[in-house]
Amino acid sequence: MQDNKKFAEKFGFTYPLLSDTKRELGVKYGAADAPAQSTAVRVAYLIGADGRIKHVWPKATPKTFADEVLARL
């Protein structure tokens, strides 16, 4: 998605971002209560190579998020 690409470039993210336009993953991961919800919470998960969740940021802030992730790696 073009919006995700611009967002990643703005904050210097060098990896692809997930776009959940139907809110299906947002509901599963707790970022939205229902698919029809108009907005979602900016929640983030660090998922390890084994597929397990290593850390949760319930209110991820774009300005500081990259540094917070790097500190956890």
C-alpha positions in Angstrom: 0.0 0.0 0.0 1.2 3.4 -0.9 0.2 5.0 2.5 2.3 2.4 4.3 5.3 3.0 2.0 5.1 6.8 2.7 4.8 6.2 6.4 7.7 3.8 6.5 9.9 6.2 4.5 8.9 9.1 6.8 10.1 7.3 9.9 13.0 5.4 8.3 11.5 1.9 8.6 13.4 -0.5 6.2 10.9 -3.3 6.4 7.4 -3.8 5.0 4.4 -2.8 7.1 1.2 -4.8 7.5 -1.9 -3.2 6.0 -5.2 -4.6 7.5 -7.8 -2.7 5.6 -10.6 -5.1 6.6 -9.5 -5.1 10.3 -9.4 -8.9 10.3 -6.0 -9.1 12.0 -6.7 -6.0 14.1 -9.6 -7.9 15.7 -7.5 -11.0 16.3 -4.6 -9.0 17.8 -6.7 -6.6 19.9 -6.3 -3.4 17.8 -10.0 -3.3 17.0 -13.1 -4.6 18.7 -14.9 -5.4 15.4 -14.2 -5.3 11.7 -16.7 -2.4 11.3 -14.9 -0.2 13.8 -13.8 3.0 12.0 -10.4 3.3 13.7 -7.9 1.0 15.3 -5.5 1.3 18.1 -1.9 1.6 17.1 -0.8 -1.6 18.9 2.5 -3.3 17.8 3.9 -6.8 18.4 7.4 -8.1 18.1 7.2 -11.6 16.7 10.2 -13.8 16.9 11.5 -16.1 14.2 9.7 -19.0 15.9 6.3 -17.1 15.3 5.8 -16.4 19.0 5.0 -12.9 20.3 8.1 -11.6 22.2 6.8 -8.2 23.2 3.6 -6.0 23.0 3.4 -2.3 22.7 -0.3 -1.5 23.5 0.2 2.2 22.3 3.0 2.3 19.8 4.3 5.8 19.1 5.8 6.2 15.6 8.4 8.7 16.7 10.0 6.4 19.3 8.9 3.0 18.1 11.9 2.0 16.0 14.3 2.7 18.9 12.1 0.7 21.3 12.1 -2.3 18.9 15.8 -2.1 18.4 16.3 -2.1 22.2 14.3 -5.4 22.4 16.2 -7.2 19.7 
